[in-house]
Amino acid sequence: MLKYFIRRCLSILPVLLVVSILVFLFVHLLPGDPARIMAGPDADEATINRVRTELGLDKSLPEQYLNYMGRLFRGDLGKSLRSKLPVAQEIALRFPPTLYLALASMVWSILFGVLFGAYAAMHRGKWQDYTAMLVAVSGISMPQFWLGLLLMQLFAVHLGWLPVTGFTGKFKELILPSLTLGATVAAIIARFTLSSFLDVLQEEYINTARAKGLSERVVMWKHAFRNALIPVVTMVGLQFGFLLGGSVVVETVFAWPGLGRFMIESVSVRDYPVLQALLLLYSFQFVVINLLIDMLYAVINPEIRYK
Amino acid sequence: MAVTHPFMHEDEILTIKDLSLSFPGYHGYTQVLHNVSFSVKKGETLAIVGESGSGKTVTMRRVMQLLANVRTDSGRILLRKRDGTVLDITNISHKDATKIRGADLSMIFQEPMTSLNPVFTIGDQLLEAVLIHQRISKAQAMQKVMELLELVRIPDKARRVNDYPFQLSGGMRQRVMIAMALACNPQVLIADEPTTALDVTIQAQILALIQSLQEKLHISVVFITHDMGVVAEIADRVVVMYQGQVVEENDVHSVFSSPSHPYTQALLKAVPKLGSMTGRPFPATLPILEMSKELSRKPGDAAPQEKTIDTADYTKPPLLQVRNLTTHFIADKTFFGRTTHVVRAVQDVNFDLFEGETLGVVGESGCGKSTTGYSILKLVPAQGKVLFMGSDILTLPDSELKHYRRDIQFVFQDPYASLNPRIRIGTAIEEPLVIHNIGTPEERKKRVEYLLDCVGIPRKHKDRYPHEFSGGQRQRIAIARALATQPKIIIADEAVSSLDVSIQATVLNLMLELQKEFKLSYLFISHNMAVIERVSNRVMVMYLGHVVESGTRMQVFENPMHPYTRKLLAAIPVPDPTRRSNFGMLSGEIPSTIHRIEDATPRIEYIEVEPGHFVASTKEGISFGA
């Protein structure tokens, strides 16, 4: 198993290299001249050229890439064009709120999604199945800003149980935004769990388990559940990757100081160093999450562990 | 203190009375079982035999309450408990069903690869089964697990108990299934085609195991099968089912010696019997028509006759000459991509194929028989020489290869997978003609109609899709497609293996008649020795990628020299209850063909024991592969 883990870890290195090159090229292909933006709207050609030299933008692309990567390894992501603060500092400030939100949403959605999906599968064709899936489809179809506003209206404005917006580090503030964000993901996971469960219930080993004389409960939760979960794990990982990128809608509705809003703000002012750093962060997150999923696979599925 | 019951004799454990079932479909319910009645007696082996769709499996799954969405239209299922009381289990709750499953009735299934849960060790799964109905400590249960593994003769059980199912071979998994089914000492073991997916030597071992366990534990066995050979081998009594009805129920000797129902009679005629060709130099068709025609045949009508197929022409030079054909697949690589292990799928295979001849290639799974077929057409990377009409196919560039592919066509095993479900069958048959640019559209249309006539599919069905045909009809369509380009050679890779015996017989007859009509040469690849005996002029036995014995059919079948050929022949259940074999002597698994890349290939030489009859031999003697 250790050999498998090491092999998987090593295999992400070339992926990361390619991703970093693509991100670098992509940012440089965007229209607009960063030197011009940085120098300000009234700057003359000489000032712009000076800024360009300072930023190293007059060098060839491979050279710029190597310089950038060199600084990256020393933890230097450059300075934000807008705030003039180090990009690393700006991201570090906004990463925790997004991470908390993503984690909380993930917990909700796995809990509800897997339970709803499994429950619907076990009562296939009965009212429980239809109800669970009706709720799930509603979760997918309802726009997040709408659901967020509804929840806010009920729990914050009407009942006054929870704060309306903002994040200062309290758990109470996390509940509404994470429920809003988790609803969509929970619905997707529920649909996925349902179909995975139904596939597994067709397998002959489920009949074997029944023929042994096991109760329906053990057949479902022991024999079917673990097998049904294997494809769901991939889904969960991908969704987590998206959540970690920060949700623009939910962060906007709840005035959440996270990465999603930061990204949008940076795009609108062409803050290239920030965009480049965020894109790199997102891709790295995805690669690392995929790695973790592969490892989780090996834990759940003995066939991978022993290869 | 057996209790008398109006429906049940004292020696009966399980009685099914007048059972009718329906399944929901697109247009409401369809009845699949029609008033089925039979009983299982104490300590007997009852075989339920029938073809696909006969209702044999559905009946027993209904008894076990394993069917969802089924409607029971009539009937009762009665079980005699150990204390003699009779329990009506027709409509029991889930909860009551769990009390009976495992304890009174247990079941094993066809597919050893899918019937064990992949994420738990076999020890865990056995332990669970032991603990369901017995209140004992975990340590005692674990001891019981070891006893069970011993009972089903799993070698090295202390290590095997911690293995996951994928680490075991098919035969071993089926042993584990049997152990699990016996964990709570059931009264009846229901075995649903337990050996169908296994190789014949492994099947023989499992049959012997079930027989010995039955004698030892005094249980009743219900053996569901489509294989008349297996029935003759192990059954005491036989229930024959056809289209959801019981058509015959009798003791095994009467069923085979004087079958009363026309269906049973036809079924017995359709089975190729090993040894039925003894002393006959040429292949021959089976004396049977399609089942519907057989059943409607009146006593006065002329019975179908065997037709001898004597098309093989040995006066001309061989059509196909294969020399030192070798195909290796990569099995494992290092991190840096260097190959460390290879599968020696085919190793130094030599043979000739003459015009109008059928060369049978026979062997168990992994012996390389199918890969040999693929290698000839360069469908897999192969080395060696394949001389066809003077050119070496393996060295030809792809552009020229196309021309030869026209003359050598394939018929595959699975008629469901080998036809594209979204292409009309007429178009599928025409496609090879389009690819090879043969004829005008008008001529091609005529050719398609002619080919459909040849294989007995009505012309007007040419615009239908594959799903509208049965398995046997699809295989006929696949044969029509193979014939489209007027090939000289057809490679039939297990072409009749997935078909029911009655359909298999008619497709075999069709292939033999087409051979006579078009002077075709067949490379007939099969695991079924009896089918090979029926259709072949010459036979080649393969084992672990090597040819171990080759010769004329009479030489190989009537005078088998290689120990592996003998073992294979001994393992085949013969559909004749008076000729039961002794499978006890068979043991062992089929070894792997994966080797380290640096391992030397065994030096095999061939001894010509009589003219044209070759037997493989190594330095150590003739024993290779046995």
Interface residues (C-beta under 8 A of the other chain):
Chain A: R7 L10 E203 E204 Y205 N207 T208 A209 R210 A211 K212 G213 L214 S215 E216 H223 R226 N227 I300 N301 P302 E303 Y306
Chain B: R61 M64 L66 H94 K95 T98 K99 I100 R101 G102 A103 S106 M107 I108 F109 Q110 E111 T114 S115 L116 N117 P118 V119 T121 E128 A129 I132 H133 Y164 F166 Q167 M177 M180 A181 A183 C184 F335
